[in-house]
Amino acid sequence: MAASPSARLHHHQTSPCRHLPARTNHQSPAARCLWRRRPGPAAPPLRLRATGAAQPLDSNDSLPRAAAELEPPPPLRLKIAVVGFGNYGQFLARTLVAQGHTVLAHSRSDYSAAAAALGARFFPDPHDLCECHPDVVLLSTSILSAEAVVRSLPVHRLRRDTLFADVLSVKEFPKNLLLGALPPEFDIICTHPMFGPESAGDGWAGLPFVYDEVRVGACAARRARADAFLDIFAREGCRMVEMDCAEHDAHAAGSQFLTHTVGRMLAALELRPTPVDTRGYETLLRLVDNTCSDSFDLYNGLFMYKKNSTELLNRLEWAMDAVKKRLFDGLHGVLRRQLFDFDGEPPAAEMVVVGGDDLDNDGDDEGDADAGDGDESGAGAEE
């Protein structure tokens, strides 16, 4: 007789105890706990040293994380190629190296020893410089040689998103030059640190740094690189002034070019310190030192590439004529009173010196005084 389905199912079920191994003496409860009964010193208490499980986050655990989020990220280290490693290029490179940036240098003259002393690498060949793929190319040449230097650089060896910056004293000229000579993928920032080795001997803190972000890509990496470059000067305490290039040149024509012009005019007078110098005179001597320490090419470049320079020279000449006219008008008034406005004998002690000639007011020299008056008026009108 066939077995029922329930019986067949019960027949094929495996007993839960069929495959269990037999218990040995070592696995008995008494044997497993035997070590606790041995005489001797008590075992040290158990301590939890580490756990791989995630711990619940409480308010105390969030404090270190919040403090870490408030800390500013470390500054981005840039590889900066300084093109034009003269006096001003070395002045900038000293601070760049001190901040931890990698400085590459190139110039027409051999400054390899100066670069090594500053911790920079010097490249006589611009091709070798560009093949290092710097993040920033910093143009620090003279104004007159800037165009020739830019057009001689093998920019095709650079990365297509390289940042170009300049530190020239004029701004519209390098802006137009870089926009015309560089590929459209390159970023451009025109800057003017309005200080130098003489005026920034005690640091850059509080000194103006003018910049114009002419072209900076919208991606985050290019924005971060531009910010890192500008942060070089902000970290030194410069007063950051964002200004359009045209506006900069309009202001600088009345400040920088005028300062250099007056300084070089005073230098032509060969001023010397004296034992009784006033503070104003000492200021003039310092002005001569500051302006004449720069090359004449800088002053010539300011004249050639500032639109308002010729107008400023004309105004300076007009101002000098106005001052001379006022002086001579007062002189003529004194002479007129000496010659005509007196009763009886003129005072013999009063005397005026004009052009090295003594003009007294006695009767014999009256004609000479009139001639001197006319000569001075003519000289004043011509000048």
C-alpha positions in Angstrom: 0.0 0.0 0.0 1.4 3.4 -1.0 2.3 5.8 1.7 0.4 9.1 2.0 2.1 12.3 0.9 2.4 13.5 4.5 4.0 10.2 5.4 6.5 10.5 2.6 7.4 14.0 3.6 7.9 12.9 7.1 10.0 10.1 6.0 12.5 12.3 4.0 12.9 15.0 6.7 16.3 15.0 8.3 16.5 14.7 12.0 18.0 17.9 13.5 20.3 16.0 15.7 21.5 13.4 13.2 24.7 15.3 12.1 25.7 16.9 15.4 29.0 15.6 16.7 29.3 13.8 19.9 30.2 15.9 22.9 33.7 15.3 24.1 35.1 15.8 27.6 36.9 19.0 26.5 33.6 20.6 25.5 31.8 19.9 28.7 30.7 23.0 30.7 32.9 22.0 33.5 36.0 21.8 31.2 35.2 25.1 29.5 35.0 27.0 32.8 38.0 25.2 34.4 40.4 28.2 33.9 38.3 30.3 36.1 38.8 28.0 39.0 42.6 27.9 38.9 44.3 29.6 41.8 46.4 32.6 41.1 46.2 36.4 40.7 43.0 37.8 39.3 42.8 38.6 35.6 42.9 42.3 34.7 39.6 43.8 33.9 38.6 43.9 30.2 38.9 47.3 28.5 37.4 48.5 25.2 40.3 49.8 23.1 38.7 50.2 19.6 35.5 49.4 17.8 34.7 49.4 14.1 31.1 50.3 14.7 29.9 53.8 14.0 29.4 55.8 17.2 26.4 58.1 17.7 27.2 61.8 17.0 26.6 64.0 20.0 27.1 67.7 20.4 30.7 67.3 21.6 31.7 65.3 18.6 30.5 68.1 16.2 32.8 70.7 17.7 36.1 69.6 16.0 34.3 69.2 12.7 32.8 72.7 12.9 36.2 74.2 13.9 37.8 72.5 10.9 35.1 73.9 8.6 35.8 77.4 9.8 39.5 77.2 9.1 40.4 78.7 5.7 41.9 76.3 3.2 45.6 76.5 2.6 46.6 78.9 -0.2 47.0 77.6 -3.6 50.7 77.2 -4.6 51.3 78.6 -8.1 54.1 78.1 -10.6 54.9 81.7 -11.8 57.1 82.6 -14.7 58.6 86.1 -14.2 59.5 87.4 -17.7 61.9 90.3 -17.2 64.1 89.5 -14.2 65.6 92.9 -13.7 65.5 95.0 -10.5 61.7 95.0 -10.2 61.3 91.3 -11.3 63.7 90.2 -8.5 61.9 92.5 -6.1 58.6 90.6 -6.8 60.3 87.2 -6.9 61.6 87.6 -3.4 58.0 87.7 -2.0 56.7 85.0 -4.3 59.3 82.6 -3.1 58.7 83.5 0.5 55.1 82.7 0.2 55.9 79.2 -1.2 55.3 79.7 -4.9 57.5 78.2 -7.5 59.3 80.9 -9.5 60.7 80.5 -13.0 62.6 83.5 -14.5 63.5 84.6 -17.9 65.3 87.7 -19.2 67.5 88.9 -22.0 70.4 89.3 -19.6 71.9 86.5 -17.6 70.4 86.6 -14.1 71.1 83.0 -13.3 73.1 83.8 -10.2 70.5 86.3 -8.9 67.8 83.7 -9.5 69.6 81.0 -7.6 70.2 83.3 -4.7 66.4 84.0 -4.5 65.4 80.3 -4.8 64.2 80.6 -8.4 65.1 78.8 -11.7 66.5 80.9 -14.5 65.8 80.0 -18.2 67.8 81.8 -20.9 65.7 80.2 -23.6 61.9 81.2 -23.5 61.1 77.8 -25.1 62.4 76.0 -22.1 60.5 78.3 -19.8 57.2 77.8 -21.6 57.7 74.0 -21.7 57.5 74.0 -17.9 53.9 75.0 -18.2 53.7 77.8 -15.6 50.3 78.6 -14.1 51.0 82.4 -14.4 53.2 84.3 -16.8 54.1 87.6 -15.1 55.3 90.3 -17.4 57.8 92.6 -15.6 59.7 94.2 -18.5 60.1 97.9 -19.3 57.2 99.6 -21.1 59.2 100.2 -24.3 60.3 96.5 -24.7 57.0 94.9 -23.6 55.6 94.4 -27.1 58.8 92.8 -28.5 59.1 90.5 -25.5 55.4 89.3 -25.6 55.6 88.6 -29.4 58.8 86.7 -28.9 57.3 84.2 -26.4 56.4 80.8 -27.8 52.9 80.8 -26.4 51.9 77.7 -28.3 54.1 75.7 -25.8 52.0 76.9 -22.9 48.7 75.4 -21.7 45.7 76.9 -23.4 44.3 78.3 -20.2 47.5 80.0 -18.9 47.0 83.3 -17.0 49.0 86.3 -18.2 49.5 89.3 -15.9 51.7 92.4 -16.1 53.0 94.9 -13.6 53.7 97.8 -16.0 53.1 101.4 -14.9 50.6 102.0 -17.7 47.6 99.9 -18.2 45.7 100.5 -21.5 48.8 99.7 -23.5 49.5 96.2 -22.0 45.8 95.5 -22.0 45.5 96.1 -25.8 48.8 94.3 -26.4 47.8 91.1 -24.5 44.3 91.0 -26.0 45.8 91.2 -29.5 48.8 89.0 -29.1 47.5 86.1 -27.0 45.0 83.4 -27.9 41.4 84.0 -26.7 41.7 81.0 -24.3 44.3 82.8 -22.2 43.3 84.6 -19.0 44.5 88.2 -18.6 44.8 90.4 -15.5 46.4 93.8 -15.8 48.0 95.0 -12.5 50.0 97.9 -11.2 51.7 97.6 -7.8 52.1 101.3 -7.1 55.3 100.8 -5.1 58.9 99.5 -5.7 62.0 98.5 -3.9 62.6 102.1 -2.6 59.1 102.9 -1.4 58.4 99.4 -0.1 61.5 98.9 1.9 59.5 98.3 5.1 56.9 95.9 3.5 53.9 96.2 1.3 51.3 96.8 4.0 48.9 99.7 3.2 50.4 100.3 -0.3 47.9 100.4 -3.2 47.7 97.6 -5.7 45.6 98.4 -8.7 44.2 95.5 -10.9 41.7 94.9 -13.7 40.5 91.4 -14.5 40.4 91.9 -18.2 39.5 88.2 -19.0 39.1 85.3 -16.6 37.4 82.0 -17.5 34.2 81.1 -15.8 35.3 77.6 -14.6 36.1 77.1 -11.0 39.8 76.2 -11.5 40.6 79.3 -13.5 38.7 81.5 -11.0 40.6 79.9 -8.1 43.9 80.5 -9.9 43.1 84.2 -10.5 42.1 84.6 -6.8 45.3 82.9 -5.7 47.4 85.3 -7.8 45.6 88.4 -6.4 45.9 86.9 -2.9 49.7 87.1 -3.1 49.4 90.9 -2.7 46.4 90.8 -0.4 48.4 88.6 2.0 51.1 91.1 2.2 48.7 93.8 3.3 48.3 95.7 0.1 45.3 98.0 -0.4 43.5 96.2 -3.2 42.0 98.6 -5.7 40.0 97.2 -8.6 40.0 99.8 -11.4 39.5 99.9 -15.2 42.7 100.4 -17.2 41.5 103.6 -18.8 40.6 105.1 -15.4 43.9 104.1 -14.0 45.9 105.8 -16.7 43.8 109.0 -16.3 44.6 109.1 -12.5 48.2 108.0 -12.9 49.0 110.7 -15.4 48.4 113.3 -12.8 50.3 111.4 -10.0 53.0 109.1 -11.3 54.1 111.0 -14.5 54.0 114.4 -12.7 56.0 112.9 -9.8 58.7 111.6 -12.2 58.7 114.9 -14.1 59.2 117.1 -11.0 61.8 114.7 -9.6 63.9 114.8 -12.8 63.6 118.6 -13.0 64.9 118.9 -9.5 67.7 116.4 -10.3 68.8 118.7 -13.1 69.3 121.4 -10.5 71.8 119.2 -8.8 70.3 119.7 -5.3 72.6 118.9 -2.4 71.8 118.5 1.3 72.9 121.3 3.6 73.4 121.6 7.4 70.2 123.6 7.7 67.8 121.5 5.6 64.1 121.9 6.3 61.8 118.9 6.2 60.3 120.2 3.0 63.7 120.3 1.4 64.5 116.8 2.7 61.3 115.6 1.0 62.5 117.1 -2.3 65.8 115.3 -1.9 64.0 112.0 -1.3 61.8 112.6 -4.3 64.9 113.0 -6.5 66.3 109.8 -5.1 63.1 107.8 -5.7 62.5 109.0 -9.2 66.1 108.9 -10.5 66.6 105.4 -9.1 64.3 104.2 -11.9 65.6 104.0 -15.4 64.9 106.8 -17.9 63.2 104.1 -20.0 60.4 104.0 -17.4 59.9 107.7 -17.5 60.1 107.7 -21.3 57.5 104.9 -21.4 55.2 106.9 -19.1 55.5 109.8 -21.5 54.9 107.8 -24.7 52.1 105.5 -23.5 50.0 107.9 -21.3 47.5 109.8 -23.4 47.5 112.8 -21.0 51.3 113.2 -20.6 51.7 115.9 -23.3 48.7 117.8 -21.9 50.2 117.5 -18.4 53.6 118.9 -19.6 51.8 121.9 -21.2 49.9 122.5 -17.9 53.1 122.3 -15.9 54.7 124.9 -18.2 51.7 127.1 -17.9 51.7 126.8 -14.1 55.4 127.8 -14.1 54.7 130.8 -16.3 51.8 131.8 -14.0 54.0 131.7 -10.9 56.8 133.7 -12.7 54.3 136.3 -13.8 53.0 136.8 -10.3 56.5 137.2 -9.0 57.5 139.7 -11.8 54.2 141.6 -11.3 55.1 142.1 -7.7 58.6 143.1 -8.7 57.3 145.7 -11.1 55.1 147.2 -8.4 58.1 147.7 -6.1 60.1 149.3 -8.9 57.2 151.6 -9.8 56.8 152.8 -6.3 60.6 153.4 -6.1 60.6 155.4 -9.3 57.4 157.4 -9.2 55.6 157.2 -5.9 57.7 159.3 -3.6 57.8 162.9 -2.3 61.1 164.6 -2.4 64.2 162.5 -2.3 63.7 158.8 -2.7 64.9 156.5 0.0 68.5 155.6 -0.7 68.6 152.4 1.3 66.0 150.5 -0.7 67.4 148.5 -3.5 66.1 145.7 -5.8 68.3 143.2 -7.6 67.1 142.0 -11.0 69.1 139.6 -13.1 72.3 140.4 -11.3 72.1 144.2 -11.9 71.6 146.7 -9.1 68.8 149.1 -9.8 68.8 151.9 -7.3 66.6 155.0 -7.6 68.9 157.9 -7.8 68.5 160.4 -10.6 71.5 159.3 -12.7 70.2 155.6 -13.1 66.6 156.5 -13.7 66.9 155.6 -17.4 68.6 152.3 -16.6 65.8 151.4 -14.3 63.3 152.0 -17.0 65.3 149.8 -19.3 65.5 147.1 -16.7 61.8 147.3 -16.2 61.2 146.8 -19.8 63.7 144.0 -20.1 62.1 142.1 -17.3 58.6 142.5 -18.7 59.8 141.2 -22.1 61.5 138.2 -20.5 58.4 137.4 -18.5 56.2 137.5 -21.6 58.5 135.3 -23.7 58.9 132.7 -21.0 
